[in-house]
Structures are given as C-alpha cells and as structure tokens.
C-alpha cells in the first residue's frame, strides 16, 4: 500500500507507475478546471486531481490508484 500510494511504485513489478500519455484541463463545476490524464492502458481520460477544494498530501494518488487498477 505504502509504495503504491505514497511513492507510485508498483508492488507487482517494483517499478514506478507510468505517467499519463497526455494531460488536459477539463471544465469542472463552478468554472474550476480539473486536470485529466490519458491512460495508456485503457485509453480513457482520468481525473488526476480532487473534486474537492482541499489540500492533498500526495496529489498523484488519483492517477496512481487508476493505473494500479488498470494494470492488474
């Protein structure tokens, strides 16, 4: 858990998770743009930030959770 969600390292391979192929800002609620990343495994645009306006200790956690689930 710690390696996956605090360091972005796959527990299965011991290697860092791949970065998104591309990134973009999508329109969000209240006119606030939200970051998205293009997954190289499933080809979907995934939100890479929180929908709430709070400070996040590990901002990449949203991407890492997606890519971990996508590469199983």
Secondary structure, 3 states (H helix, E strand, C coil): CHHHHHHCECCCCCCECCCCCCEEEEECHHHCEEEEEECCCCCCEEECCCCCCCCCCCCCHHHHHHHHHHCC
